[in-house]
Amino acid sequence: MKWQTLAKAWMLALALVATSAWADPKLVGQWALNGQPYLVLNKDGTGTLEGDSFTWQARGNALVLSASGQSNTLPYQISGSVLTLQLGFIPISLQRMGGSAGGSGRPKAAGEPVDTAKGAPDQLSQLLLSSAWCSFKYNQYTGTSNTTRYQFFSNGTYSNSGRGETYNSGRYGTVAGQHDSGGSGRWAVRNGLLYVSSPPEQPDLQPARVTVTRNSSGYPIINADGVEYSMCQ
């Protein structure tokens, strides 16, 4: 019957139009975070996020990731070889990697801090990985200053360093002193909470009291145990 053939062709045409409307060819490819493979978007609408599989669509300027019956919508912008995803109030910039899409993302390293639903990027982890974090304190009465720097890595480890400087004035002039410190440990985010270890005193992962706010310029500030950390300059 000709009408059945015509109807089938019409439905196929609609399907092709719908598919092209839900896809953005500029998104297809492999994307890296901090130089490490992170996101893969394949032409067939499948993809991986740090090894976790999902399906994806582009709706306007939003990337929709779906896995295990859950969907996550991420506004995005592409400028040249840079893909910027908006994870809540946190912008994450990814760099296009060489080669075409179609492969899977890298497997997770042992201890990597990913305890969230597949296909749903963990905002706190991405914020911690996006920069080194620094705090600075100065006592105007004693002239003592303290600087602390934390760097989080995607393999589930972190390093920290600190420097304290003192200035004492007396009858023989001003005497300056300096003390450096450092350490390392493990970290993970579980159900939106940060867990850290600090061997040898604290070898096991323990919850840390962390909140995230913004300063007057809109940049994120991490508040950890009463200390404010901003992105290191």
C-alpha positions as CSV (number, residue, x, y, z in Angstrom):
1,M,0.0,0.0,0.0
2,K,1.4,3.3,-1.1
3,W,0.0,5.2,1.9
4,Q,1.8,2.8,4.3
5,T,5.1,3.4,2.5
6,L,4.5,7.2,2.5
7,A,3.7,7.1,6.3
8,K,6.8,5.1,7.0
9,A,9.0,7.5,5.0
10,W,7.4,10.5,6.8
11,M,8.0,9.0,10.2
12,L,11.6,8.3,9.3
13,A,12.0,11.9,8.2
14,L,10.6,13.2,11.4
15,A,12.9,10.9,13.4
16,L,15.9,12.3,11.5
17,V,14.8,15.9,12.1
18,A,14.3,15.2,15.8
19,T,17.7,13.5,16.1
20,S,19.4,16.5,14.5
21,A,17.5,18.9,16.7
22,W,18.7,17.1,19.9
23,A,22.3,16.9,18.8
24,D,25.2,19.4,18.7
25,P,28.1,18.1,16.6
26,K,30.5,20.5,18.3
27,L,30.0,18.5,21.5
28,V,31.2,15.2,20.0
29,G,34.7,14.3,21.1
30,Q,36.9,13.7,24.0
31,W,37.3,16.4,26.7
32,A,40.0,16.7,29.4
33,L,39.9,18.3,32.9
34,N,43.2,19.6,34.2
35,G,45.0,17.7,31.4
36,Q,43.4,14.3,32.3
37,P,40.7,12.5,30.2
38,Y,37.3,13.3,31.7
39,L,34.3,13.4,29.4
40,V,33.6,11.5,26.1
41,L,30.6,12.3,23.9
42,N,30.0,9.9,21.0
43,K,28.2,10.6,17.8
44,D,25.6,7.9,18.6
45,G,24.4,9.7,21.8
46,T,26.4,7.6,24.2
47,G,29.2,8.7,26.3
48,T,31.3,8.2,29.4
49,L,32.2,10.4,32.4
50,E,35.4,9.2,34.1
51,G,34.5,5.7,32.9
52,D,30.8,5.8,33.8
53,S,28.4,5.3,30.9
54,F,25.4,7.4,30.0
55,T,23.4,8.7,27.1
56,W,23.3,12.4,26.1
57,Q,21.4,14.9,24.2
58,A,21.8,18.7,23.6
59,R,18.7,20.8,24.2
60,G,19.3,24.3,23.2
61,N,22.4,25.4,25.2
62,A,22.0,22.6,27.8
63,L,23.7,19.2,27.8
64,V,21.4,16.4,29.2
65,L,23.2,13.3,30.7
66,S,21.0,10.3,31.5
67,A,21.9,7.1,33.3
68,S,20.2,4.7,35.7
69,G,16.9,6.4,35.2
70,Q,18.3,9.8,36.3
71,S,19.0,12.9,34.2
72,N,21.3,15.8,34.8
73,T,21.0,19.0,32.8
74,L,24.1,21.1,32.4
75,P,24.2,24.5,30.6
76,Y,27.2,24.7,28.4
77,Q,29.2,27.0,26.1
78,I,31.8,26.1,23.5
79,S,34.5,28.6,22.5
80,G,37.1,27.1,20.2
81,S,38.5,24.0,21.9
82,V,37.1,24.8,25.3
83,L,33.8,23.4,26.6
84,T,32.5,25.1,29.7
85,L,29.9,23.3,31.7
86,Q,27.9,25.0,34.5
87,L,27.7,22.7,37.5
88,G,25.3,24.6,39.7
89,F,27.2,27.8,40.4
90,I,30.5,26.2,39.5
91,P,31.8,26.6,35.9
92,I,34.1,23.8,34.8
93,S,36.3,24.3,31.7
94,L,37.2,21.2,29.6
95,Q,39.8,21.1,26.9
96,R,39.2,19.2,23.7
97,M,41.6,16.3,23.2
98,G,43.0,15.1,19.9
99,G,41.3,12.4,18.0
100,S,37.6,11.6,17.4
101,A,35.0,10.4,19.8
102,G,34.0,6.8,20.1
103,G,36.2,5.4,22.8
104,S,35.5,5.1,26.5
105,G,36.8,7.3,29.2
106,R,39.7,6.3,31.4
107,P,39.0,3.8,34.1
108,K,38.9,5.1,37.7
109,A,42.1,5.0,39.6
110,A,42.0,3.2,42.9
111,G,40.6,5.5,45.6
112,E,39.3,8.1,43.2
113,P,36.6,10.2,44.9
114,V,33.5,9.4,42.9
115,D,30.6,8.2,45.0
116,T,27.8,9.9,43.1
117,A,25.2,8.5,40.7
118,K,26.6,7.6,37.3
119,G,26.4,10.4,34.8
120,A,25.9,13.0,37.6
121,P,29.0,15.1,38.1
122,D,29.8,15.8,41.7
123,Q,30.0,19.6,42.1
124,L,32.1,19.6,45.3
125,S,34.8,17.3,43.7
126,Q,34.9,19.4,40.6
127,L,35.2,22.6,42.6
128,L,38.1,21.2,44.7
129,L,39.9,20.0,41.5
130,S,39.4,23.2,39.6
131,S,42.2,25.1,41.5
132,A,44.6,25.1,44.3
133,W,43.1,26.7,47.4
134,C,44.8,29.2,49.7
135,S,44.1,30.9,52.9
136,F,45.9,34.0,54.4
137,K,45.9,35.3,58.0
138,Y,47.6,38.5,59.3
139,N,47.8,39.8,62.8
140,Q,48.2,43.5,62.7
141,Y,49.3,43.7,66.3
142,T,52.1,41.1,66.2
143,G,52.9,41.3,62.5
144,T,52.5,37.5,62.2
145,S,51.2,36.1,58.9
146,N,50.2,32.6,58.0
147,T,49.6,31.2,54.5
148,T,48.2,27.8,53.7
149,R,47.8,26.1,50.3
150,Y,45.9,22.9,49.5
151,Q,46.0,21.1,46.1
152,F,43.5,18.3,45.4
153,F,44.3,15.6,42.7
154,S,41.9,13.4,40.8
155,N,43.5,10.2,42.0
156,G,42.1,10.8,45.5
157,T,45.1,12.4,47.1
158,Y,45.9,16.0,48.2
159,S,49.0,17.9,49.3
160,N,49.2,20.9,51.6
161,S,51.9,23.4,52.5
162,G,52.1,26.3,54.9
163,R,54.3,29.2,55.8
164,G,54.3,31.3,58.9
165,E,56.3,34.6,59.2
166,T,56.9,36.6,62.3
167,Y,58.4,40.0,62.9
168,N,59.6,41.1,66.4
169,S,60.9,44.5,67.1
170,G,63.3,45.3,70.0
171,R,66.2,47.4,71.1
172,Y,68.4,45.8,68.5
173,G,66.0,46.2,65.6
174,T,63.5,44.0,63.9
175,V,64.0,40.2,63.8
176,A,62.2,38.1,61.2
177,G,61.3,34.5,61.5
178,Q,59.9,31.9,59.1
179,H,58.5,28.4,59.5
180,D,57.4,26.1,56.6
181,S,55.3,23.0,56.9
182,G,53.7,20.5,54.6
183,G,51.8,17.3,54.4
184,S,49.6,15.0,52.3
185,G,46.7,12.7,52.6
186,R,43.6,11.2,50.9
187,W,40.2,12.7,50.1
188,A,36.8,11.6,48.8
189,V,33.3,13.1,48.4
190,R,30.5,10.9,49.6
191,N,26.9,12.0,49.3
192,G,28.0,15.6,49.0
193,L,30.3,15.5,52.0
194,L,34.1,15.9,52.0
195,Y,36.1,13.2,53.8
196,V,39.9,13.6,54.3
197,S,42.7,11.8,56.0
198,S,45.9,13.4,57.5
199,P,48.4,10.7,58.3
200,P,49.9,9.7,60.7
201,E,47.5,11.5,63.1
202,Q,44.4,10.6,61.1
203,P,45.1,7.8,58.7
204,D,41.4,7.0,57.9
205,L,39.0,9.2,56.0
206,Q,36.9,11.4,58.3
207,P,34.2,13.9,57.5
208,A,35.3,17.6,57.3
209,R,33.0,20.5,58.0
210,V,33.0,22.3,54.7
211,T,30.6,24.9,53.2
212,V,30.9,26.8,50.0
213,T,29.9,30.5,49.6
214,R,30.6,33.3,47.2
215,N,32.5,36.5,47.7
216,S,31.3,39.9,46.5
217,S,32.8,39.3,43.1
218,G,31.0,36.0,42.7
219,Y,34.1,33.7,43.2
220,P,33.6,30.6,45.3
221,I,35.0,30.5,48.9
222,I,35.5,27.2,50.7
223,N,34.9,27.4,54.5
224,A,36.6,24.5,56.3
225,D,36.6,24.4,60.1
226,G,36.3,28.1,60.3
227,V,39.1,28.9,57.8
228,E,38.2,30.5,54.4
229,Y,40.0,29.3,51.3
230,S,39.9,31.0,47.9
231,M,41.4,30.1,44.6
232,C,45.2,30.6,44.7
233,Q,46.5,33.4,42.5
